[in-house]
């Protein structure tokens, strides 16, 4: 897959968040009556770090390549387009959630 479209990156970020939310919801439904353990905290922190790496890739990989190629204006434009698309998707999601 080529990472040349900021909208695809924003959709991929939203899909990743949705998949994680479904996974966390599923796991919590299985473990609703169990106490927290040390492994729960370790799992949370590991997931947090992994998520930060995935989001960094989706938001910064292509702009960083453009900066290395000395295309500063394109890099900024690409990053802002990705951010704007993600913001629109997040806004629509928040409107849908608040309508429930």
N, C-alpha and C positions, 0 to 999 in steps of 0.2 A: 504494500500500500504506500502510495506517495503522500507525503504530508505537505501538500502544496495548497490546501484550501483551509482558510481559517474557520469556515463554518463547519467543515467536517471535524476539525479539532474540537470545537465547542460542543458539537453533538456527541463526539466520543467522550468528552469529559462528563457530560450529563448522563450518558449511558453508563459510564463507569460508576458514577455516584448512585444511579438507580440500582445497578447490580449489587453494589455494596449495601445499600439500604435493604434490599430484599434479603440478602444473606444475613445481615444482622437481625432483621425481623424474624427470619426462620430460626436462627440459633437461639434467640431470646424466647421464642415460643416453646422450644424444646427444653430450655433450662430455667423456666420461670420460678421453680421452687427450690433451686439449689443456691447455696451461699457462694459469694465471690471467692476466688482463690488467687494465689500469686500468678498463676498462668493466665488468668483473665486480664490482669494489668499488662503482662508481657505481650499478650496477643493484641490488646488494644494499641499499645505503643508501636508494635511491629506494623500493624495495619496503618497506623497514622504515618509512619515514615515511608512505607510503601506507597501510600496515597499521595504524599507530597512529591515523591519521585515521579509518579505517573503524571500528576498535574504539571509538574515542571517540564516534563517532556512535551506534553500536549500544548502548553502555552509558550514555551521558550525555545524549543529545538530549532524550528525554522527561522525565527527572528535572530537567533544566535548565528546560524549559518549565514544569514544575510549580512549581519554585522561583520563577520569574518571576511566576507567578500567585499567589504567596504560599501555596502548599500544601506546606509543608515536610514534614509527616508523610507525605503521599502520595509525595513525591519520594524520600524515604529508603526507604520501603517498596518502591517500584517498582525502585529501584536494587538493593536487597538481594535482591529476587525474581529479577531478571535475573542477578545474581551467583550466587545459589544454584542457579538452573537451569543456568547455565554450569558451575558446579562439579560438579553431578551428571553432566552430559554428559561432562565431562573425567574424572571418576572412573570412569564406565562404560568410557570409551575406554581408560583406563590398565589397568583390570582385563582388558579384552579383549586388549590388547597383551601383558600379562604372562602370559596364558594360552597364548600361542603357543609 
